[in-house]
């Protein structure tokens, strides 16, 4: 699936109901020791089928901010 900053996504949060939010940023890892890509490259769009390491930042409807690995994204809504 292709995700973009501004897209709404559903994120798997450790056996709890999925959390939904809007993507605020997308980071791709450039070093093995940084799997979330915190010091990697910031991008505006990403195709999850490429299977890179990285993460998204997202904000829920009530304004709470979170982050998740690409693998935790369940769907684009």
C-alpha positions, 0 to 999 in steps of 0.5 A, a space after each residue: 500500500 502507498 502511504 502519504 503524509 496526511 493519509 488516515 491509517 489504522 495502526 496495530 497496537 500490541 493486541 489492543 484495538 487498532 488506533 487510527 490517526 493521520 500521518 504527520 511524517 514518514 521516516 526511512 531507516 538508513 542504518 541497521 541500528 536505527 530501525 525506526 529511521 529517527 536519524 534517517 530520511 524524511 519523505 512524503 510518500 512511501 510504498 510499504 511493499 518495498 519493505 524498508 525499515 522505518 516508521 510513521 508519526 501520526 496524530 489521533 482525532 483527539 490530538 494525541 501523537 504517536 509513532 509506529 513501525 511500518 509493519 504495524 500499519 494495518 490499513 489505509 482508511 
